[in-house]
Every structure is written in structure tokens, then in C-alpha cells.
Amino acid sequence: MSANAAAILELSEQNPLAFDATAGVSISKGDLLMISNDLLVHASVKGDQPYAGVAAADKAIGVSRIAVHVPNQSISQAGQ
């Protein structure tokens, strides 16, 4: 697990939400994710963007979607 990883102690009964992510990077399960203004999630490197949640699964390079456990499932996404 990377340095920006988190342990999920309790999950809600709701399924993770699918988010778009940059296809050119990998993300590890458990990584803390931030969301950018264009609604792409990425692994947290600095805390100046809103927190999106925790990666529910690994995302390989070339894949553009990732499942995310979010703290508040009232987040609305374009296209859903």
C-alpha cells in the first residue's frame, strides 16, 4: 500500500461509486483519492483539492474508471 493509503474500517452497505480517472496512471486499492474540477479522481499528493473517497479496487494504467468508497453518497456526478 502506498504512503497515501487508508484502512477502511467500516463500509456503508451501499456499493462504491464509479468515477472517471486519468487513464495514464495506476491507483492502488486503499489510496486516498481527491477530485479535480473536471471531476476526475486521482491519488492524493497534496490536500488542496476536495476529498473524493478511498479506492475500492486497483486501477491499472490504461483504465479510465475506478470504484470509490465515498464518505457521503449524496455526491452527484455528471452523466449519472
Secondary structure as GFF3:
##gff-version 3
##sequence-region A 1 80
A	DSSP	beta_strand	17	21	.	.	.	ID=ss1
A	DSSP	beta_strand	32	35	.	.	.	ID=ss2
A	DSSP	beta_strand	40	43	.	.	.	ID=ss3
A	DSSP	beta_strand	51	55	.	.	.	ID=ss4
A	DSSP	beta_strand	65	69	.	.	.	ID=ss5
###
